[in-house]
Amino acid sequence: MKKRTILVAAIAILAASTLAALTVRRVHARRFERNIALVHDGMTEREVVALLGRTSDQHRPCWAVNQRCSFDYVYPMPSTFLGYWVISFDRSGKVIDKDDWYSP
């Protein structure tokens, strides 16, 4: 009887922690999607970081062929594992482009 109680408790804890992790991921995804829509041309790098957080993926030079581009911030899309948001900045640190990119 004691083994059964421990097994049921372990399964309940595993189910609860899985549900909590999925809920946190969904809340993060919704907040990110809401905030990425607010990013527009002319925003400063600081404003973008305040909305979306720091990214560990920064590209110098830019991925794009835009001559005005100095660097890109690349954010993974939380709702898919194949997509990225690429935000391009000019030399003064202002947004000049925002594009979604999907891996083939």
C-alpha positions as CSV (number, residue, x, y, z in Angstrom):
1,M,0.0,0.0,0.0
2,K,2.8,2.4,0.8
3,K,4.5,1.9,-2.6
4,R,1.2,2.6,-4.3
5,T,0.8,5.9,-2.4
6,I,4.4,6.9,-3.3
7,L,3.8,6.1,-6.9
8,V,0.5,8.1,-7.1
9,A,2.2,11.0,-5.3
10,A,5.1,10.9,-7.8
11,I,2.7,10.8,-10.8
12,A,0.7,13.7,-9.4
13,I,3.8,15.8,-8.8
14,L,5.1,15.0,-12.3
15,A,1.7,16.0,-13.8
16,A,1.5,19.2,-11.8
17,S,5.0,20.2,-12.7
18,T,4.4,19.5,-16.4
19,L,1.2,21.5,-16.4
20,A,3.0,24.4,-14.6
21,A,5.8,24.4,-17.1
22,L,3.4,24.4,-20.1
23,T,1.4,27.3,-18.5
24,V,4.5,29.4,-17.9
25,R,5.6,28.7,-21.5
26,R,2.2,29.8,-22.9
27,V,2.2,33.0,-20.8
28,H,5.7,33.9,-22.0
29,A,4.7,33.2,-25.6
30,R,1.6,35.4,-25.4
31,R,3.5,38.3,-23.7
32,F,6.3,38.0,-26.4
33,E,3.8,38.0,-29.3
34,R,2.0,41.0,-27.8
35,N,5.3,42.9,-27.3
36,I,6.8,42.0,-30.7
37,A,3.8,43.7,-32.3
38,L,4.8,46.9,-30.5
39,V,8.3,47.1,-32.0
40,H,8.4,49.6,-34.8
41,D,10.9,51.6,-36.9
42,G,12.7,54.3,-34.9
43,M,12.6,52.5,-31.5
44,T,15.9,52.5,-29.7
45,E,17.8,49.4,-28.8
46,R,17.0,50.0,-25.1
47,E,13.2,50.2,-25.8
48,V,13.4,46.9,-27.7
49,V,15.3,45.2,-24.8
50,A,12.7,46.6,-22.3
51,L,9.9,45.0,-24.4
52,L,11.5,41.7,-25.4
53,G,14.4,41.2,-23.1
54,R,18.0,40.6,-24.0
55,T,18.8,38.2,-26.7
56,S,21.8,35.9,-26.7
57,D,21.8,36.0,-30.5
58,Q,23.2,39.2,-32.0
59,H,24.7,39.4,-35.4
60,R,27.3,41.9,-36.7
61,P,27.2,42.3,-39.6
62,C,23.5,42.0,-40.3
63,W,21.8,38.9,-41.9
64,A,20.1,41.2,-44.3
65,V,21.7,43.0,-47.2
66,N,20.4,46.4,-46.0
67,Q,23.3,49.0,-46.3
68,R,22.0,51.0,-43.3
69,C,22.0,47.9,-41.0
70,S,24.7,47.8,-38.3
71,F,23.5,44.8,-36.2
72,D,20.6,42.4,-35.8
73,Y,18.9,41.0,-32.7
74,V,17.5,37.5,-33.3
75,Y,14.7,36.2,-31.1
76,P,13.3,32.7,-31.4
77,M,9.5,32.5,-31.8
78,P,8.1,31.0,-28.7
79,S,5.2,29.4,-30.5
80,T,7.4,27.4,-33.0
81,F,10.9,25.9,-33.0
82,L,11.5,26.8,-36.6
83,G,10.9,30.6,-36.6
84,Y,12.8,33.7,-35.6
85,W,12.1,37.4,-35.3
86,V,15.0,39.5,-36.7
87,I,15.2,43.1,-35.6
88,S,17.7,45.2,-37.5
89,F,19.3,48.4,-36.1
90,D,21.2,51.2,-37.7
91,R,24.5,52.6,-36.4
92,S,22.7,54.9,-33.9
93,G,20.9,51.9,-32.4
94,K,17.4,52.5,-33.8
95,V,15.2,49.9,-35.4
96,I,15.1,50.0,-39.2
97,D,13.5,46.7,-39.9
98,K,11.6,43.8,-38.2
99,D,11.1,40.6,-40.1
100,D,10.0,37.0,-39.3
101,W,12.2,34.3,-40.6
102,Y,11.4,30.6,-40.8
103,S,14.0,27.8,-41.1
104,P,13.4,25.6,-44.2
